[in-house]
């Protein structure tokens, strides 16, 4: 079993941290990350909430067509790995990602925003 504490980043869709209805980016201080949840709603005994200290947006994001829709959330404090909170593994830079035909992401939330 993998154990330990790490200061970590969360991966997020960039559109999730830019409130188009507000016309401004959402500051890190207003964000909270829900980790380890298996159920979409509380109470969930495995859930841990983490505050965000920094939002890093991909600089080449475009909304139409949507490209580069990714960002990183720097968490304010270390996260402890559990059975439901696990790190992801990213490939080395020299791996040709075009060879993969399917990419899957998971999560809870909206699949569209403001009718888009």
NORTALIN-V754971 format. One record per residue. N is the residue number from 0. NEAR is the number of other C-alpha atoms within 8 Angstrom. D_CENTER is the distance of its C-alpha to the mean C-alpha in Angstrom with 2 decimals. Layout:
N:NEAR:D_CENTER
N:NEAR:D_CENTER
This chain:
0:2:23.68
1:4:21.12
2:7:21.25
3:6:20.40
4:8:18.40
5:7:16.15
6:9:14.54
7:9:11.07
8:8:7.97
9:8:4.33
10:8:3.01
11:9:2.87
12:9:6.49
13:13:8.86
14:8:10.98
15:7:8.82
16:10:9.84
17:10:13.24
18:11:15.49
19:7:18.07
20:5:20.25
21:5:20.44
22:7:20.83
23:7:18.83
24:7:15.52
25:9:14.13
26:8:14.89
27:9:12.80
28:7:15.52
29:6:14.79
30:9:11.18
31:8:10.63
32:8:7.97
33:9:9.66
34:9:9.89
35:10:12.51
36:12:13.53
37:8:15.62
38:6:17.08
39:6:15.50
40:5:17.50
41:5:18.94
42:4:20.98
43:9:19.18
44:5:20.71
45:8:17.83
46:10:15.25
47:8:14.40
48:8:13.01
49:12:11.85
50:11:12.59
51:14:10.97
52:10:13.57
53:8:12.39
54:12:10.34
55:8:10.94
56:8:11.25
57:10:12.66
58:4:16.32
59:6:17.56
60:11:15.52
61:9:18.04
62:7:17.88
63:5:21.05
64:5:20.70
65:8:16.93
66:9:16.23
67:9:13.76
68:12:11.05
69:12:8.21
70:12:7.20
71:11:6.48
72:13:6.65
73:12:9.80
74:14:10.61
75:9:14.21
76:8:15.64
77:9:15.75
78:9:14.25
79:9:16.84
80:12:16.32
81:8:17.80
82:5:18.65
83:9:15.43
84:9:13.06
85:7:13.24
86:5:12.15
87:4:11.47
88:4:14.24
89:4:14.28
90:5:17.69
91:5:20.13
92:4:20.57
93:4:23.79
94:6:22.48
95:5:23.18
96:5:20.08
97:5:22.37
98:5:24.05
99:6:21.32
100:5:21.94
101:4:19.09
102:5:15.34
103:4:13.56
104:4:10.10
105:4:9.98
106:4:8.92
107:5:10.89
108:4:11.53
109:5:13.55
110:4:14.26
111:6:16.07
112:6:16.52
113:6:19.99
114:4:21.72
115:4:19.87
